[in-house]
Amino acid sequence: MSRRLLSSLALVTALSAVTLTTAGTAQAKPDTSHKGVVGVVAQLSPEVARTAHGTGVDARAAALAAYWTPDRMRAALPESEIPAVKNARPGQVTGAASRPQGTAGSVAPAPPVAKPRADLPEMGTDAYDPAYPVGHPTARTTGKVFFTLSGLNYVCSAAVVNTEGKSSVWSAGHCMTGNLQWATNWAFVPNYVNGSAPYGYWYATGLWTTSAWYNNNGDFANDVGSAVIGRVNGWRITDYLGGQGIAWNQALGQYDYAFGYPQASPFNGQTLWAENGPTYDGGGGTIYMTNYMTGGSSGGPWLMAFDGNWGLINGHNDFKYNNLPQYMYSPYYGNQVAGLYNTVRNISS
């Protein structure tokens, strides 16, 4: 990937997930019963809820499909424009030291139970940089996220993660919630490329993040999130597409491959981009790597032990500073990731 100087960008973060519930006229009551983790049933915004015909999952999915037109997707803002992300400054990250906080843990990736079928006859095999063909395991488990937060539409990135429930994608906490509000209209498009959705549109039924991020949007060391995804044509998303593994409390200095959909200049958010290199201690519970992706890539996975297809998520595109555009930061994946993952891992749509 060519190294291109970025325009001014304060922070890149993964944007919130949205939902499929009916009313959408008021925020759902968060579930705070899990230590260190908070979640909510995904909601439709009032505007979209008014267009739903019926109250079932299919009715909600149809309303979201009608809302997320190609024009709305193109016009959605990179998540780096979310106020909490845009206004981040050096010295704001003040978490605990970036080092293992307990026993190291990992969950292996999982291939799909059957070969997924894409329907993109107009696309060539080398459709996007990094030249993965449509259906490549890394490409189809990484996707673009669309959601609404505080009345504005945003984009993030996310990855399918292997869980027992086979229904979760992994992203940044700021792609789920901001200023004590939850994102709505949350949609995940795996293997998105140039406006096409070869594996369709998948909608969130639940959004989760750490209590620390939900209550303090400046706590980027805890800016991790997960969305539970509803079934499409009877399929759970991991059974259909496969899922990347995940790891926490690993030694510092892993060599990672980063993926995402940067939308802020000089990118346009239409294709998947990649970066790779060693990671370093960013202080305050964060790590960083040389990574020129911009806003919109937030939530895109950093894969360690990557074999060219599958790996273990142990970081994600999260934020960067105006005066350091060549570096992307991520929360260090410690006990906060273990807590969030263990909360969502058995939830099945």
Buried (B, 14 or more C-beta within 10 A) or exposed (E): EEEEEBEEBBBBBBBBBBBBBBEBEEEBEBBEEBEBBBBBBBBBBEBBBEEBEEEEBEBBBBBBEEBBEEEEBEEBBBBBBBEBBBEBEEEBBEBEEBEBBEEEBBBEBBBBEEEBEBEBEEBEEEBBEBEBBBBBBBBBBBBBBBBBBEEEBBBBBBBBBBBEBBBBBBBBBBBBBBEEEBBBBBBBBBBBBEEBBBBBBBBBBBBBBBBBBBEEBBBBBBBBBBBBBBBBEEBBBBBBBBBBBBBBBBEBEBEBBBBBBBBBBEBEBBBBBBBBEEBBBBBBBBBBBBBBBBBBBBBBBBBBBBEEBBBBBBBBBBBBBBEEBEBBBBBBBBBBBBBBBBBBBEBBB
